[in-house]
Amino acid sequence: LYAAIVGGLIISLLGGSRFQIGGPAGAFIVLVAAVVDKAGLDGLLLVTLMAGVMIFLLGAFRLGTYIKYVPHPVTVGFTAGIAVIIFASQIKDLMGLTLHGLEPGELIAKIETLWAAGGTLNPAAVTVSAGAIALIVVLRKLKPHWPGFLIAVALAALAAWAFKLPVETIHSRFGELPHTLPAPSLPPFRFEKARALFPDALAFALLGSIESLLSAVVADSMTGRRHRSNMELVAQGIANIFCAIFGAIMATGTIARTATNVRAGVRTPVAGILHSLFILLFM
């Protein structure tokens, strides 16, 4: 939530794409889990801060221009890879599976773990999942301008409450959500720790830059517009510096939300700004 609010707001305010939606991204699941396991939350925030500075410098030195040399098959493959990661991360909840340990971040290990837990399938969760997906598909065909995703979420939540369905909810998993942003503060900095986490920060910066710029390219292909790569990287860098200050994980341009934004008929970055403000209001 913090990354979507703080990072998303700054990316839309300062970015080089009119359509980009910024926030936490599924492609970072494995990297984030590894850093938290190795260095804790403070280490993750320090990595985010260092990566933000790196991404800012990439844009300041105009290295984002080279994104135009990336072949189209790479863009398609990258997008499809993110789709696979996102889909795999939803299988457990779609089926209502119960795991006895942590869900692995790596794709093959995740699939093996989920397959082994197949006997714990929850019929109520499968029913809610199938109903939500069916409603989204039907509304997209019959009423394409209706907010099908929001309608499906609202009706599924209402059904789970009204019929007391034995399905996991946001509250049952996460408990009470925060109501405000945390007070801004810099993550603890020690030179030895920063040096040890430098390779992780570099990985965050490279993946964040690539995903953000490829997301902007996808938006360009859907709209016929051209984004400004270096301006986008500068905005991404500043956004992640502020994410670290406000206790948020890494924020990047997100392909799924950006594509949804474009399909909704967006024309200006105001939509991305409102996206962050609405999340803040809901929180």
N, C-alpha and C positions, 0 to 999 in steps of 0.2 A: 504493500500500500504506500509506504513512504517513497519507494523508488518511482512508482507511477505518478505520485503527486508532485514531488520535488523535481525528479529527473524529467518527467513528461512535460511539466510546465516550462522548464528552461529550454528543453529541446525544441518545443513548438515556438517559444518566444524568439529564440536566436538562430534556429536551424536554417539550413539551405534548401529544405524541401517543404513545399506547401502542404503536403499530405501526411508527412511522417508522424506516427504516434510513438512516443518513447515510453519506456518502462522496463520492468524485469522481463527477461526472455528465457524461454525453455532451453535454448542452446547452452545456457550457462549452468544448467543443473549440475553437471558432473564437476565442473571447475569450482563452483561455490561449495559443494559438499566436501571436496578434497581440501580446500583451504580452511574451512571451519573445523574439519577433523584434525588438521595439522596445527592451526594457530588460533582457533577460537574466533569469536565474533569480532574482537578487537583487531585480530589479524586480518579478517575479511574486510573490515572498514579501512584499514591501512592500505591493503591491496587496491581497494576501490579508489582511494585518494591518489595513490601512485599511478594507477592506470588512467585516471582522469587527466593528470598532468601530462602523461605520455600522449594521449589522444589529442589534447590541446596543441601540443608541439607538432604533432603530425599535420594538423590543419594549418597551424601558423607557418610551417615550412612548405605548405602547398603540396604535400605528398598525396592528398586525396585525389588530385587530378588523374593519377594513374589508374583509378578505378575504371576509366573508359577503355582500358586495354584488357580487362577481364573478359574472356570469351563467354558468349551467351550460354553454352552448355554448363559452364560453371555456375552461373546464376540459377539456372533451372535445377541443377543437382543440389546446390546449397539449399534452395527453397524446399525441395522435396525432402532433403535430409532433416530439416527442421520440422517438417510436417510429420515425419516418422517419429521423431523424438517426442513431439507434443502428443501424438496419438498413443504412443507406448506409455506415456506418463498418466494417461487417463483410464487405462484398462482396469486397474485395480478398483477405481471408483465406479466405473460403468457396470462392473460385475458385482460390486459389493464384496470383494474378496477380503479375507482376513489373513494377514501375514504374521508369522511368529517372530520375525526379526525385522530389520530395516529393509526397505525396498532399495535394491542396488541402483546406482546411477547409470552404470554402463548398460547399453541396450541389450546385448546378448544375455548377460547375467540377469537383467530385469525380466526378460521373457521367460527364462528358465525358472526363476522364482515364482512368477505369476502362474505359469503352467502347473507347477507343483502344488499351488494353492487352489487349484481348480475345484476341489471338493468342498470349499467353503463358500461357493457361489450363493449370493443372496437374491432369491427370486423377486423380492420387492424392489431392490435396487435395479435389477435388470428391467423390470416393468417401467419404473420411473425413467430410466435412461432411454428405453425404446420409445416411450410416449413423447419425451422431450424432443428426440431426434425426428420422429415422425411429424410432430407439430411444426418444427422448423422447416422441414422439407415441404410440407403442404402449404404453409404460409408463403414460402418463397415462390411457389408455383402460382397460387391463387391471389395472394396479396403481397407482391414483392416490395411494396413501399411501407408495409407494416414492420415494426421492430420485432421480428420473429424470435430472436434470441431472448429479448427481455420478456416477451409474453410467455415463452416456454419456461424460463426460470421462475417467473411469478406463479404460474399455474402449478408447476411441479412442487414448489415450496408450499403452496396452499394445500395441495393434495396430501403431501407428507404430514402437514400439521392436522388437517381435518380428519384423516383416516388413521392417524398415529402409526404411520408406516415405520417398520424397523429398519430405517436407513440412516446412514451417517449424515450429519449436517455440518455446516461451518461452525456452529456453536459447539457441537459435540466433539469436534476435532480440535479446535483452536481455543475454545473457551471465550471469555469476554474479550472483544476486540478493543484496541485503544481508541480513544475519542479525540485525541489531539496529536499533533506532531511532537516529537521529543525536542527538548531544548537543544539548540545547536552547540556542538563542541567538536574540536578536532580529536581524532583517534589518538591514543597514546603512541608516541614516536620514539623509537630507539634505533640508532644506526645499525646495530647488529641485526635486529629483527627486520628492518627494512631491506638490508642486504640479503638476508636469507629468503625473503619473500619477493625479491626482485623478479625472478623467473615467472612466478605466478602473476605478478602485476603485468609483465610483458605479454603473457598469454591472454590475460583479460583485455589488455589494450588492443592487441591484434584482432582477437575474435570480435570485440565490441566494434572496432572500426569497420571490419569486413562486413559484419552482419548489418550494421547501420547503413553503410553505403549500398550494399546489395538490396536492402529493403527499399531504399530510395530509388534504386534502379527499377525495381519491380513496380513501384508507384508510377515512375515515369512511363513504363511500358503500358500501364493501364490508363494513363491520362494523356499521353503525348506531350507532357511537359518535360523540362530539364531541371534537375536539381543542381545546387552548387556544392560540390563535394567538400571543398576545404572549409567553407562556412559551416557545413553540417558537422565536420569533425571538431571544429572549434567549439560549437555549441555542445556537442557530446562530451567534450573534455570538461567544460565548465559545469555541465549538469552533473557529472560524476564526482567532481570535487565537492559540490554542494550535497550530493547524495551521501558521501562519507561524513560530512559535517552533521547531517540530520539523521544518521544512523540507518541509512538505506543501503540495500545491496546495489550491484551494478545496474545501471539503466542503459539501454541501447534502443535503436530503432527496431520496432517489432513488426515482422512481416504480416502476421495474421491480423493484428489490430489495424495496421496501416491499410491493408487490403479492404478490411471491413469499412474503414473510414472512407476510402475512395468509392466503394460500392454504395455508400449512403448518400453520395452526391456532393461531397465536400468540395469547396473551391479555395478556401483560405486556411492559414494556420490557426485561425480563431477556434476551429473545431478541436484541435489538439489542446489548446489552452482550456477550453471548456471541459474537455475530457478530464483534465487534472483537477479542475475546480469542483466538478461534480463528485469525483471520488472523495475529495476532501470534505465536501458537504455531507455525503452519505456517511463517511466515517464519524 
